[in-house]
């Protein structure tokens, strides 16, 4: 559960490199019920031609509210939700430097990255409130990049995986085609990237930062309840 340009494709690659997790990247599917959620596994098995191996988890990136039409399905005890957020100016700059958002979901009209970020961060809090504290995990892009070993160990503990999650990951047929289409995702390891920061008005920046801090404080408090 995240927003665009948060590092979700990077995290998905790290997760699906683990032998117990199956994933092919951002599937852009609409989930209306539990059956739709189960299709995450079936589609991934078909794309990767892995029909017999057993997995503990199947993973997808959910970056838009339209993809979960009934949020109550996330209350299922078999579902683990990882919430990932990134600082607003880094996120907005990354979205805009890549040319914005190319798709038009439900005729949303012209995509506005600022409105999207503010709305999505608030939605993530709403979604979290539906889910038991012990079924969710929170991290930030900065934590993933700056202290990967510690962060991934905590995530491994949360998912109760037999083998470690590592900052090195395997590429797959969908790398660069589903989700992040930049060259950075093909590095096969966590790398620190810099993008040109766009300039925004003071009032806009203040609102973006306030929404980020609200989400950051909420999720950190929720983490303490586990």
PyMOL commands that place a pseudoatom at each C-alpha (Angstrom):
pseudoatom trace, name=CA, resn=UNK, resi=1, chain=A, elem=C, hetatm=0, pos=[0.000, 0.000, 0.000]
pseudoatom trace, name=CA, resn=UNK, resi=2, chain=A, elem=C, hetatm=0, pos=[1.739, 3.115, -1.194]
pseudoatom trace, name=CA, resn=UNK, resi=3, chain=A, elem=C, hetatm=0, pos=[1.812, 6.013, -3.657]
pseudoatom trace, name=CA, resn=UNK, resi=4, chain=A, elem=C, hetatm=0, pos=[3.616, 6.566, -6.949]
pseudoatom trace, name=CA, resn=UNK, resi=5, chain=A, elem=C, hetatm=0, pos=[7.423, 7.049, -6.900]
pseudoatom trace, name=CA, resn=UNK, resi=6, chain=A, elem=C, hetatm=0, pos=[7.686, 5.850, -3.295]
pseudoatom trace, name=CA, resn=UNK, resi=7, chain=A, elem=C, hetatm=0, pos=[10.136, 3.035, -3.947]
pseudoatom trace, name=CA, resn=UNK, resi=8, chain=A, elem=C, hetatm=0, pos=[7.336, 0.478, -4.164]
pseudoatom trace, name=CA, resn=UNK, resi=9, chain=A, elem=C, hetatm=0, pos=[8.799, -1.241, -7.248]
pseudoatom trace, name=CA, resn=UNK, resi=10, chain=A, elem=C, hetatm=0, pos=[12.158, -1.488, -5.505]
pseudoatom trace, name=CA, resn=UNK, resi=11, chain=A, elem=C, hetatm=0, pos=[10.528, -2.991, -2.428]
pseudoatom trace, name=CA, resn=UNK, resi=12, chain=A, elem=C, hetatm=0, pos=[8.459, -5.394, -4.536]
pseudoatom trace, name=CA, resn=UNK, resi=13, chain=A, elem=C, hetatm=0, pos=[11.610, -6.667, -6.249]
pseudoatom trace, name=CA, resn=UNK, resi=14, chain=A, elem=C, hetatm=0, pos=[13.281, -7.204, -2.870]
pseudoatom trace, name=CA, resn=UNK, resi=15, chain=A, elem=C, hetatm=0, pos=[10.239, -9.064, -1.585]
pseudoatom trace, name=CA, resn=UNK, resi=16, chain=A, elem=C, hetatm=0, pos=[9.694, -11.262, -4.649]
pseudoatom trace, name=CA, resn=UNK, resi=17, chain=A, elem=C, hetatm=0, pos=[13.373, -12.238, -4.724]
pseudoatom trace, name=CA, resn=UNK, resi=18, chain=A, elem=C, hetatm=0, pos=[12.718, -14.135, -1.494]
pseudoatom trace, name=CA, resn=UNK, resi=19, chain=A, elem=C, hetatm=0, pos=[11.912, -17.822, -2.104]
pseudoatom trace, name=CA, resn=UNK, resi=20, chain=A, elem=C, hetatm=0, pos=[8.665, -17.561, -0.128]
pseudoatom trace, name=CA, resn=UNK, resi=21, chain=A, elem=C, hetatm=0, pos=[7.200, -14.630, -2.051]
pseudoatom trace, name=CA, resn=UNK, resi=22, chain=A, elem=C, hetatm=0, pos=[5.761, -14.577, -5.576]
pseudoatom trace, name=CA, resn=UNK, resi=23, chain=A, elem=C, hetatm=0, pos=[5.460, -11.309, -7.516]
pseudoatom trace, name=CA, resn=UNK, resi=24, chain=A, elem=C, hetatm=0, pos=[5.733, -9.774, -10.980]
pseudoatom trace, name=CA, resn=UNK, resi=25, chain=A, elem=C, hetatm=0, pos=[5.505, -6.075, -10.133]
pseudoatom trace, name=CA, resn=UNK, resi=26, chain=A, elem=C, hetatm=0, pos=[2.614, -3.632, -10.206]
pseudoatom trace, name=CA, resn=UNK, resi=27, chain=A, elem=C, hetatm=0, pos=[-0.333, -5.459, -11.775]
pseudoatom trace, name=CA, resn=UNK, resi=28, chain=A, elem=C, hetatm=0, pos=[-2.757, -2.516, -12.095]
pseudoatom trace, name=CA, resn=UNK, resi=29, chain=A, elem=C, hetatm=0, pos=[-5.705, -4.752, -11.278]
pseudoatom trace, name=CA, resn=UNK, resi=30, chain=A, elem=C, hetatm=0, pos=[-9.000, -3.770, -9.649]
pseudoatom trace, name=CA, resn=UNK, resi=31, chain=A, elem=C, hetatm=0, pos=[-9.801, -5.798, -6.534]
pseudoatom trace, name=CA, resn=UNK, resi=32, chain=A, elem=C, hetatm=0, pos=[-13.495, -6.135, -5.752]
pseudoatom trace, name=CA, resn=UNK, resi=33, chain=A, elem=C, hetatm=0, pos=[-13.450, -9.291, -3.638]
pseudoatom trace, name=CA, resn=UNK, resi=34, chain=A, elem=C, hetatm=0, pos=[-11.199, -12.018, -2.250]
pseudoatom trace, name=CA, resn=UNK, resi=35, chain=A, elem=C, hetatm=0, pos=[-11.297, -13.938, -5.535]
pseudoatom trace, name=CA, resn=UNK, resi=36, chain=A, elem=C, hetatm=0, pos=[-9.761, -10.938, -7.300]
pseudoatom trace, name=CA, resn=UNK, resi=37, chain=A, elem=C, hetatm=0, pos=[-6.987, -10.909, -4.702]
pseudoatom trace, name=CA, resn=UNK, resi=38, chain=A, elem=C, hetatm=0, pos=[-6.265, -14.575, -5.371]
pseudoatom trace, name=CA, resn=UNK, resi=39, chain=A, elem=C, hetatm=0, pos=[-5.681, -13.713, -9.023]
pseudoatom trace, name=CA, resn=UNK, resi=40, chain=A, elem=C, hetatm=0, pos=[-2.422, -12.006, -7.951]
pseudoatom trace, name=CA, resn=UNK, resi=41, chain=A, elem=C, hetatm=0, pos=[-0.940, -15.470, -7.563]
pseudoatom trace, name=CA, resn=UNK, resi=42, chain=A, elem=C, hetatm=0, pos=[-2.431, -17.005, -10.692]
pseudoatom trace, name=CA, resn=UNK, resi=43, chain=A, elem=C, hetatm=0, pos=[-1.282, -14.203, -12.962]
pseudoatom trace, name=CA, resn=UNK, resi=44, chain=A, elem=C, hetatm=0, pos=[2.227, -14.197, -11.486]
pseudoatom trace, name=CA, resn=UNK, resi=45, chain=A, elem=C, hetatm=0, pos=[2.540, -17.979, -11.881]
pseudoatom trace, name=CA, resn=UNK, resi=46, chain=A, elem=C, hetatm=0, pos=[1.483, -17.716, -15.517]
pseudoatom trace, name=CA, resn=UNK, resi=47, chain=A, elem=C, hetatm=0, pos=[3.899, -14.876, -16.355]
pseudoatom trace, name=CA, resn=UNK, resi=48, chain=A, elem=C, hetatm=0, pos=[6.867, -16.482, -14.569]
pseudoatom trace, name=CA, resn=UNK, resi=49, chain=A, elem=C, hetatm=0, pos=[5.952, -20.049, -15.578]
pseudoatom trace, name=CA, resn=UNK, resi=50, chain=A, elem=C, hetatm=0, pos=[6.178, -21.204, -11.964]
pseudoatom trace, name=CA, resn=UNK, resi=51, chain=A, elem=C, hetatm=0, pos=[3.230, -23.551, -11.630]
pseudoatom trace, name=CA, resn=UNK, resi=52, chain=A, elem=C, hetatm=0, pos=[4.244, -26.031, -8.928]
pseudoatom trace, name=CA, resn=UNK, resi=53, chain=A, elem=C, hetatm=0, pos=[6.421, -24.207, -6.390]
pseudoatom trace, name=CA, resn=UNK, resi=54, chain=A, elem=C, hetatm=0, pos=[4.691, -23.316, -3.116]
pseudoatom trace, name=CA, resn=UNK, resi=55, chain=A, elem=C, hetatm=0, pos=[4.813, -19.746, -1.794]
pseudoatom trace, name=CA, resn=UNK, resi=56, chain=A, elem=C, hetatm=0, pos=[3.799, -18.184, 1.491]
pseudoatom trace, name=CA, resn=UNK, resi=57, chain=A, elem=C, hetatm=0, pos=[2.799, -14.866, -0.092]
pseudoatom trace, name=CA, resn=UNK, resi=58, chain=A, elem=C, hetatm=0, pos=[1.858, -13.308, -3.406]
pseudoatom trace, name=CA, resn=UNK, resi=59, chain=A, elem=C, hetatm=0, pos=[2.543, -9.580, -3.656]
pseudoatom trace, name=CA, resn=UNK, resi=60, chain=A, elem=C, hetatm=0, pos=[1.176, -6.602, -5.588]
pseudoatom trace, name=CA, resn=UNK, resi=61, chain=A, elem=C, hetatm=0, pos=[1.650, -2.841, -5.388]
pseudoatom trace, name=CA, resn=UNK, resi=62, chain=A, elem=C, hetatm=0, pos=[-1.518, -0.819, -4.777]
pseudoatom trace, name=CA, resn=UNK, resi=63, chain=A, elem=C, hetatm=0, pos=[-0.823, 2.839, -5.559]
pseudoatom trace, name=CA, resn=UNK, resi=64, chain=A, elem=C, hetatm=0, pos=[-4.289, 4.148, -6.467]
pseudoatom trace, name=CA, resn=UNK, resi=65, chain=A, elem=C, hetatm=0, pos=[-7.578, 4.124, -4.569]
pseudoatom trace, name=CA, resn=UNK, resi=66, chain=A, elem=C, hetatm=0, pos=[-9.488, 2.911, -7.636]
pseudoatom trace, name=CA, resn=UNK, resi=67, chain=A, elem=C, hetatm=0, pos=[-7.776, -0.468, -7.463]
pseudoatom trace, name=CA, resn=UNK, resi=68, chain=A, elem=C, hetatm=0, pos=[-9.445, -1.440, -4.169]
pseudoatom trace, name=CA, resn=UNK, resi=69, chain=A, elem=C, hetatm=0, pos=[-13.166, -0.987, -4.763]
pseudoatom trace, name=CA, resn=UNK, resi=70, chain=A, elem=C, hetatm=0, pos=[-14.131, -2.661, -1.463]
pseudoatom trace, name=CA, resn=UNK, resi=71, chain=A, elem=C, hetatm=0, pos=[-11.628, -1.937, 1.310]
pseudoatom trace, name=CA, resn=UNK, resi=72, chain=A, elem=C, hetatm=0, pos=[-13.294, -4.401, 3.665]
pseudoatom trace, name=CA, resn=UNK, resi=73, chain=A, elem=C, hetatm=0, pos=[-11.585, -7.274, 1.837]
pseudoatom trace, name=CA, resn=UNK, resi=74, chain=A, elem=C, hetatm=0, pos=[-8.309, -6.125, 3.428]
pseudoatom trace, name=CA, resn=UNK, resi=75, chain=A, elem=C, hetatm=0, pos=[-9.564, -7.223, 6.855]
pseudoatom trace, name=CA, resn=UNK, resi=76, chain=A, elem=C, hetatm=0, pos=[-8.916, -10.852, 5.920]
pseudoatom trace, name=CA, resn=UNK, resi=77, chain=A, elem=C, hetatm=0, pos=[-6.462, -12.422, 8.377]
pseudoatom trace, name=CA, resn=UNK, resi=78, chain=A, elem=C, hetatm=0, pos=[-4.440, -13.955, 5.536]
pseudoatom trace, name=CA, resn=UNK, resi=79, chain=A, elem=C, hetatm=0, pos=[-3.517, -10.510, 4.181]
pseudoatom trace, name=CA, resn=UNK, resi=80, chain=A, elem=C, hetatm=0, pos=[-0.454, -8.564, 5.300]
pseudoatom trace, name=CA, resn=UNK, resi=81, chain=A, elem=C, hetatm=0, pos=[-0.279, -4.889, 4.320]
pseudoatom trace, name=CA, resn=UNK, resi=82, chain=A, elem=C, hetatm=0, pos=[2.991, -3.004, 4.013]
pseudoatom trace, name=CA, resn=UNK, resi=83, chain=A, elem=C, hetatm=0, pos=[2.565, 0.775, 4.042]
pseudoatom trace, name=CA, resn=UNK, resi=84, chain=A, elem=C, hetatm=0, pos=[5.331, 2.727, 2.318]
pseudoatom trace, name=CA, resn=UNK, resi=85, chain=A, elem=C, hetatm=0, pos=[5.550, 6.520, 2.000]
pseudoatom trace, name=CA, resn=UNK, resi=86, chain=A, elem=C, hetatm=0, pos=[8.146, 8.983, 0.730]
pseudoatom trace, name=CA, resn=UNK, resi=87, chain=A, elem=C, hetatm=0, pos=[8.764, 12.655, 1.471]
pseudoatom trace, name=CA, resn=UNK, resi=88, chain=A, elem=C, hetatm=0, pos=[6.537, 14.887, -0.665]
pseudoatom trace, name=CA, resn=UNK, resi=89, chain=A, elem=C, hetatm=0, pos=[9.059, 17.020, -2.549]
pseudoatom trace, name=CA, resn=UNK, resi=90, chain=A, elem=C, hetatm=0, pos=[11.083, 13.946, -3.536]
pseudoatom trace, name=CA, resn=UNK, resi=91, chain=A, elem=C, hetatm=0, pos=[7.886, 12.217, -4.672]
pseudoatom trace, name=CA, resn=UNK, resi=92, chain=A, elem=C, hetatm=0, pos=[6.406, 15.139, -6.637]
pseudoatom trace, name=CA, resn=UNK, resi=93, chain=A, elem=C, hetatm=0, pos=[9.739, 15.876, -8.300]
pseudoatom trace, name=CA, resn=UNK, resi=94, chain=A, elem=C, hetatm=0, pos=[10.163, 12.227, -9.284]
pseudoatom trace, name=CA, resn=UNK, resi=95, chain=A, elem=C, hetatm=0, pos=[6.640, 12.042, -10.741]
pseudoatom trace, name=CA, resn=UNK, resi=96, chain=A, elem=C, hetatm=0, pos=[7.058, 15.250, -12.729]
pseudoatom trace, name=CA, resn=UNK, resi=97, chain=A, elem=C, hetatm=0, pos=[10.577, 14.416, -13.941]
pseudoatom trace, name=CA, resn=UNK, resi=98, chain=A, elem=C, hetatm=0, pos=[9.193, 11.209, -15.426]
pseudoatom trace, name=CA, resn=UNK, resi=99, chain=A, elem=C, hetatm=0, pos=[6.430, 13.097, -17.202]
pseudoatom trace, name=CA, resn=UNK, resi=100, chain=A, elem=C, hetatm=0, pos=[3.559, 12.695, -14.758]
pseudoatom trace, name=CA, resn=UNK, resi=101, chain=A, elem=C, hetatm=0, pos=[1.101, 9.811, -14.847]
pseudoatom trace, name=CA, resn=UNK, resi=102, chain=A, elem=C, hetatm=0, pos=[0.317, 8.415, -18.317]
pseudoatom trace, name=CA, resn=UNK, resi=103, chain=A, elem=C, hetatm=0, pos=[-2.940, 6.615, -17.517]
pseudoatom trace, name=CA, resn=UNK, resi=104, chain=A, elem=C, hetatm=0, pos=[-6.482, 7.858, -17.109]
pseudoatom trace, name=CA, resn=UNK, resi=105, chain=A, elem=C, hetatm=0, pos=[-8.249, 5.709, -14.513]
pseudoatom trace, name=CA, resn=UNK, resi=106, chain=A, elem=C, hetatm=0, pos=[-12.040, 6.116, -14.385]
pseudoatom trace, name=CA, resn=UNK, resi=107, chain=A, elem=C, hetatm=0, pos=[-11.787, 9.270, -16.521]
pseudoatom trace, name=CA, resn=UNK, resi=108, chain=A, elem=C, hetatm=0, pos=[-10.019, 11.128, -13.736]
pseudoatom trace, name=CA, resn=UNK, resi=109, chain=A, elem=C, hetatm=0, pos=[-9.064, 13.909, -16.161]
pseudoatom trace, name=CA, resn=UNK, resi=110, chain=A, elem=C, hetatm=0, pos=[-5.689, 15.645, -16.229]
pseudoatom trace, name=CA, resn=UNK, resi=111, chain=A, elem=C, hetatm=0, pos=[-3.401, 14.158, -13.604]
pseudoatom trace, name=CA, resn=UNK, resi=112, chain=A, elem=C, hetatm=0, pos=[-2.265, 16.514, -10.838]
pseudoatom trace, name=CA, resn=UNK, resi=113, chain=A, elem=C, hetatm=0, pos=[0.650, 15.083, -8.862]
pseudoatom trace, name=CA, resn=UNK, resi=114, chain=A, elem=C, hetatm=0, pos=[0.161, 17.428, -5.878]
pseudoatom trace, name=CA, resn=UNK, resi=115, chain=A, elem=C, hetatm=0, pos=[-3.519, 16.604, -5.456]
pseudoatom trace, name=CA, resn=UNK, resi=116, chain=A, elem=C, hetatm=0, pos=[-2.749, 12.926, -5.969]
pseudoatom trace, name=CA, resn=UNK, resi=117, chain=A, elem=C, hetatm=0, pos=[-0.077, 12.880, -3.242]
pseudoatom trace, name=CA, resn=UNK, resi=118, chain=A, elem=C, hetatm=0, pos=[-2.205, 14.713, -0.675]
pseudoatom trace, name=CA, resn=UNK, resi=119, chain=A, elem=C, hetatm=0, pos=[-5.228, 12.526, -1.345]
pseudoatom trace, name=CA, resn=UNK, resi=120, chain=A, elem=C, hetatm=0, pos=[-3.305, 9.250, -1.456]
pseudoatom trace, name=CA, resn=UNK, resi=121, chain=A, elem=C, hetatm=0, pos=[-1.405, 9.822, 1.796]
pseudoatom trace, name=CA, resn=UNK, resi=122, chain=A, elem=C, hetatm=0, pos=[-4.700, 10.542, 3.548]
pseudoatom trace, name=CA, resn=UNK, resi=123, chain=A, elem=C, hetatm=0, pos=[-6.246, 7.426, 2.002]
pseudoatom trace, name=CA, resn=UNK, resi=124, chain=A, elem=C, hetatm=0, pos=[-3.431, 5.259, 3.323]
pseudoatom trace, name=CA, resn=UNK, resi=125, chain=A, elem=C, hetatm=0, pos=[-4.315, 6.340, 6.862]
pseudoatom trace, name=CA, resn=UNK, resi=126, chain=A, elem=C, hetatm=0, pos=[-7.985, 5.496, 6.240]
pseudoatom trace, name=CA, resn=UNK, resi=127, chain=A, elem=C, hetatm=0, pos=[-7.057, 2.070, 4.883]
pseudoatom trace, name=CA, resn=UNK, resi=128, chain=A, elem=C, hetatm=0, pos=[-4.755, 1.388, 7.832]
pseudoatom trace, name=CA, resn=UNK, resi=129, chain=A, elem=C, hetatm=0, pos=[-7.571, 2.059, 10.287]
pseudoatom trace, name=CA, resn=UNK, resi=130, chain=A, elem=C, hetatm=0, pos=[-9.520, -0.854, 8.807]
pseudoatom trace, name=CA, resn=UNK, resi=131, chain=A, elem=C, hetatm=0, pos=[-6.722, -3.343, 9.378]
pseudoatom trace, name=CA, resn=UNK, resi=132, chain=A, elem=C, hetatm=0, pos=[-5.539, -4.889, 12.676]
pseudoatom trace, name=CA, resn=UNK, resi=133, chain=A, elem=C, hetatm=0, pos=[-2.216, -3.442, 13.855]
pseudoatom trace, name=CA, resn=UNK, resi=134, chain=A, elem=C, hetatm=0, pos=[-0.508, -6.842, 13.763]
pseudoatom trace, name=CA, resn=UNK, resi=135, chain=A, elem=C, hetatm=0, pos=[-1.414, -7.269, 10.064]
pseudoatom trace, name=CA, resn=UNK, resi=136, chain=A, elem=C, hetatm=0, pos=[0.411, -4.168, 8.881]
pseudoatom trace, name=CA, resn=UNK, resi=137, chain=A, elem=C, hetatm=0, pos=[3.961, -2.870, 8.662]
pseudoatom trace, name=CA, resn=UNK, resi=138, chain=A, elem=C, hetatm=0, pos=[5.166, 0.678, 8.028]
pseudoatom trace, name=CA, resn=UNK, resi=139, chain=A, elem=C, hetatm=0, pos=[8.367, 2.002, 6.499]
pseudoatom trace, name=CA, resn=UNK, resi=140, chain=A, elem=C, hetatm=0, pos=[9.578, 5.036, 4.594]
pseudoatom trace, name=CA, resn=UNK, resi=141, chain=A, elem=C, hetatm=0, pos=[11.595, 5.284, 1.413]
pseudoatom trace, name=CA, resn=UNK, resi=142, chain=A, elem=C, hetatm=0, pos=[14.384, 6.961, 3.379]
pseudoatom trace, name=CA, resn=UNK, resi=143, chain=A, elem=C, hetatm=0, pos=[14.556, 4.040, 5.828]
pseudoatom trace, name=CA, resn=UNK, resi=144, chain=A, elem=C, hetatm=0, pos=[14.715, 1.551, 2.973]
pseudoatom trace, name=CA, resn=UNK, resi=145, chain=A, elem=C, hetatm=0, pos=[17.538, 3.458, 1.266]
pseudoatom trace, name=CA, resn=UNK, resi=146, chain=A, elem=C, hetatm=0, pos=[19.593, 4.667, 4.240]
pseudoatom trace, name=CA, resn=UNK, resi=147, chain=A, elem=C, hetatm=0, pos=[19.384, 1.655, 6.579]
pseudoatom trace, name=CA, resn=UNK, resi=148, chain=A, elem=C, hetatm=0, pos=[18.326, -1.312, 4.441]
pseudoatom trace, name=CA, resn=UNK, resi=149, chain=A, elem=C, hetatm=0, pos=[19.723, -4.098, 6.624]
pseudoatom trace, name=CA, resn=UNK, resi=150, chain=A, elem=C, hetatm=0, pos=[17.864, -3.010, 9.740]
pseudoatom trace, name=CA, resn=UNK, resi=151, chain=A, elem=C, hetatm=0, pos=[14.665, -2.175, 7.860]
pseudoatom trace, name=CA, resn=UNK, resi=152, chain=A, elem=C, hetatm=0, pos=[14.581, -5.416, 5.895]
pseudoatom trace, name=CA, resn=UNK, resi=153, chain=A, elem=C, hetatm=0, pos=[15.272, -7.463, 9.015]
pseudoatom trace, name=CA, resn=UNK, resi=154, chain=A, elem=C, hetatm=0, pos=[12.243, -5.891, 10.696]
pseudoatom trace, name=CA, resn=UNK, resi=155, chain=A, elem=C, hetatm=0, pos=[10.165, -6.587, 7.615]
pseudoatom trace, name=CA, resn=UNK, resi=156, chain=A, elem=C, hetatm=0, pos=[11.376, -10.183, 7.534]
pseudoatom trace, name=CA, resn=UNK, resi=157, chain=A, elem=C, hetatm=0, pos=[10.317, -10.613, 11.166]
pseudoatom trace, name=CA, resn=UNK, resi=158, chain=A, elem=C, hetatm=0, pos=[6.884, -9.162, 10.388]
pseudoatom trace, name=CA, resn=UNK, resi=159, chain=A, elem=C, hetatm=0, pos=[6.339, -11.571, 7.479]
pseudoatom trace, name=CA, resn=UNK, resi=160, chain=A, elem=C, hetatm=0, pos=[7.902, -14.490, 9.406]
pseudoatom trace, name=CA, resn=UNK, resi=161, chain=A, elem=C, hetatm=0, pos=[10.144, -15.475, 6.513]
pseudoatom trace, name=CA, resn=UNK, resi=162, chain=A, elem=C, hetatm=0, pos=[12.635, -18.325, 6.771]
pseudoatom trace, name=CA, resn=UNK, resi=163, chain=A, elem=C, hetatm=0, pos=[15.379, -16.553, 4.808]
pseudoatom trace, name=CA, resn=UNK, resi=164, chain=A, elem=C, hetatm=0, pos=[16.547, -12.914, 4.895]
pseudoatom trace, name=CA, resn=UNK, resi=165, chain=A, elem=C, hetatm=0, pos=[15.400, -10.086, 2.674]
pseudoatom trace, name=CA, resn=UNK, resi=166, chain=A, elem=C, hetatm=0, pos=[18.432, -8.461, 1.061]
pseudoatom trace, name=CA, resn=UNK, resi=167, chain=A, elem=C, hetatm=0, pos=[19.140, -5.190, -0.729]
pseudoatom trace, name=CA, resn=UNK, resi=168, chain=A, elem=C, hetatm=0, pos=[20.262, -7.213, -3.762]
pseudoatom trace, name=CA, resn=UNK, resi=169, chain=A, elem=C, hetatm=0, pos=[17.380, -8.477, -5.870]
pseudoatom trace, name=CA, resn=UNK, resi=170, chain=A, elem=C, hetatm=0, pos=[16.719, -10.491, -9.012]
pseudoatom trace, name=CA, resn=UNK, resi=171, chain=A, elem=C, hetatm=0, pos=[15.472, -8.964, -12.238]
pseudoatom trace, name=CA, resn=UNK, resi=172, chain=A, elem=C, hetatm=0, pos=[12.540, -10.647, -13.959]
pseudoatom trace, name=CA, resn=UNK, resi=173, chain=A, elem=C, hetatm=0, pos=[10.770, -10.481, -17.332]
pseudoatom trace, name=CA, resn=UNK, resi=174, chain=A, elem=C, hetatm=0, pos=[8.502, -7.703, -16.053]
pseudoatom trace, name=CA, resn=UNK, resi=175, chain=A, elem=C, hetatm=0, pos=[11.294, -5.487, -14.643]
pseudoatom trace, name=CA, resn=UNK, resi=176, chain=A, elem=C, hetatm=0, pos=[11.063, -2.054, -16.237]
pseudoatom trace, name=CA, resn=UNK, resi=177, chain=A, elem=C, hetatm=0, pos=[7.747, -2.982, -17.873]
pseudoatom trace, name=CA, resn=UNK, resi=178, chain=A, elem=C, hetatm=0, pos=[5.357, -3.253, -14.923]
pseudoatom trace, name=CA, resn=UNK, resi=179, chain=A, elem=C, hetatm=0, pos=[5.572, -0.489, -12.316]
pseudoatom trace, name=CA, resn=UNK, resi=180, chain=A, elem=C, hetatm=0, pos=[8.818, 1.515, -12.378]
pseudoatom trace, name=CA, resn=UNK, resi=181, chain=A, elem=C, hetatm=0, pos=[9.940, 1.963, -15.990]
pseudoatom trace, name=CA, resn=UNK, resi=182, chain=A, elem=C, hetatm=0, pos=[13.135, 3.887, -15.208]
pseudoatom trace, name=CA, resn=UNK, resi=183, chain=A, elem=C, hetatm=0, pos=[16.627, 2.443, -15.683]
pseudoatom trace, name=CA, resn=UNK, resi=184, chain=A, elem=C, hetatm=0, pos=[17.357, 2.559, -11.932]
pseudoatom trace, name=CA, resn=UNK, resi=185, chain=A, elem=C, hetatm=0, pos=[15.178, -0.458, -11.172]
pseudoatom trace, name=CA, resn=UNK, resi=186, chain=A, elem=C, hetatm=0, pos=[17.464, -2.582, -13.366]
pseudoatom trace, name=CA, resn=UNK, resi=187, chain=A, elem=C, hetatm=0, pos=[20.439, -2.039, -11.034]
pseudoatom trace, name=CA, resn=UNK, resi=188, chain=A, elem=C, hetatm=0, pos=[19.680, -5.211, -9.064]
pseudoatom trace, name=CA, resn=UNK, resi=189, chain=A, elem=C, hetatm=0, pos=[20.441, -3.527, -5.752]
pseudoatom trace, name=CA, resn=UNK, resi=190, chain=A, elem=C, hetatm=0, pos=[19.413, -0.526, -3.685]
pseudoatom trace, name=CA, resn=UNK, resi=191, chain=A, elem=C, hetatm=0, pos=[21.033, 2.616, -5.045]
pseudoatom trace, name=CA, resn=UNK, resi=192, chain=A, elem=C, hetatm=0, pos=[20.817, 6.240, -3.949]
pseudoatom trace, name=CA, resn=UNK, resi=193, chain=A, elem=C, hetatm=0, pos=[19.394, 8.372, -6.759]
pseudoatom trace, name=CA, resn=UNK, resi=194, chain=A, elem=C, hetatm=0, pos=[18.994, 12.103, -7.136]
pseudoatom trace, name=CA, resn=UNK, resi=195, chain=A, elem=C, hetatm=0, pos=[16.491, 13.896, -9.310]
pseudoatom trace, name=CA, resn=UNK, resi=196, chain=A, elem=C, hetatm=0, pos=[16.025, 17.564, -10.069]
pseudoatom trace, name=CA, resn=UNK, resi=197, chain=A, elem=C, hetatm=0, pos=[13.791, 19.144, -7.424]
pseudoatom trace, name=CA, resn=UNK, resi=198, chain=A, elem=C, hetatm=0, pos=[10.913, 21.151, -8.823]
pseudoatom trace, name=CA, resn=UNK, resi=199, chain=A, elem=C, hetatm=0, pos=[9.912, 24.464, -7.278]
pseudoatom trace, name=CA, resn=UNK, resi=200, chain=A, elem=C, hetatm=0, pos=[6.534, 24.880, -5.583]
pseudoatom trace, name=CA, resn=UNK, resi=201, chain=A, elem=C, hetatm=0, pos=[4.880, 27.702, -3.690]
pseudoatom trace, name=CA, resn=UNK, resi=202, chain=A, elem=C, hetatm=0, pos=[5.342, 27.993, 0.058]
pseudoatom trace, name=CA, resn=UNK, resi=203, chain=A, elem=C, hetatm=0, pos=[1.681, 27.301, 0.848]
pseudoatom trace, name=CA, resn=UNK, resi=204, chain=A, elem=C, hetatm=0, pos=[1.623, 24.173, -1.322]
pseudoatom trace, name=CA, resn=UNK, resi=205, chain=A, elem=C, hetatm=0, pos=[4.848, 22.893, 0.230]
pseudoatom trace, name=CA, resn=UNK, resi=206, chain=A, elem=C, hetatm=0, pos=[3.517, 23.485, 3.737]
pseudoatom trace, name=CA, resn=UNK, resi=207, chain=A, elem=C, hetatm=0, pos=[0.382, 21.445, 3.034]
pseudoatom trace, name=CA, resn=UNK, resi=208, chain=A, elem=C, hetatm=0, pos=[2.381, 18.627, 1.468]
pseudoatom trace, name=CA, resn=UNK, resi=209, chain=A, elem=C, hetatm=0, pos=[4.775, 18.462, 4.413]
pseudoatom trace, name=CA, resn=UNK, resi=210, chain=A, elem=C, hetatm=0, pos=[1.910, 18.633, 6.918]
pseudoatom trace, name=CA, resn=UNK, resi=211, chain=A, elem=C, hetatm=0, pos=[0.165, 15.674, 5.266]
pseudoatom trace, name=CA, resn=UNK, resi=212, chain=A, elem=C, hetatm=0, pos=[3.383, 13.679, 5.199]
pseudoatom trace, name=CA, resn=UNK, resi=213, chain=A, elem=C, hetatm=0, pos=[4.062, 14.365, 8.882]
pseudoatom trace, name=CA, resn=UNK, resi=214, chain=A, elem=C, hetatm=0, pos=[0.496, 13.436, 9.788]
pseudoatom trace, name=CA, resn=UNK, resi=215, chain=A, elem=C, hetatm=0, pos=[0.860, 10.069, 8.043]
pseudoatom trace, name=CA, resn=UNK, resi=216, chain=A, elem=C, hetatm=0, pos=[4.364, 9.499, 9.407]
pseudoatom trace, name=CA, resn=UNK, resi=217, chain=A, elem=C, hetatm=0, pos=[3.274, 10.170, 12.994]
pseudoatom trace, name=CA, resn=UNK, resi=218, chain=A, elem=C, hetatm=0, pos=[0.116, 8.095, 12.615]
pseudoatom trace, name=CA, resn=UNK, resi=219, chain=A, elem=C, hetatm=0, pos=[1.905, 5.036, 11.250]
pseudoatom trace, name=CA, resn=UNK, resi=220, chain=A, elem=C, hetatm=0, pos=[4.727, 5.226, 13.767]
pseudoatom trace, name=CA, resn=UNK, resi=221, chain=A, elem=C, hetatm=0, pos=[2.198, 5.356, 16.597]
pseudoatom trace, name=CA, resn=UNK, resi=222, chain=A, elem=C, hetatm=0, pos=[0.304, 2.427, 15.053]
pseudoatom trace, name=CA, resn=UNK, resi=223, chain=A, elem=C, hetatm=0, pos=[3.575, 0.482, 14.897]
pseudoatom trace, name=CA, resn=UNK, resi=224, chain=A, elem=C, hetatm=0, pos=[4.051, 0.934, 18.613]
pseudoatom trace, name=CA, resn=UNK, resi=225, chain=A, elem=C, hetatm=0, pos=[0.742, -0.844, 19.245]
pseudoatom trace, name=CA, resn=UNK, resi=226, chain=A, elem=C, hetatm=0, pos=[1.978, -4.113, 17.734]
for i in range(1, 226): cmd.bond("trace and resi %d" % i, "trace and resi %d" % (i + 1))
show_as sticks, trace
zoom trace
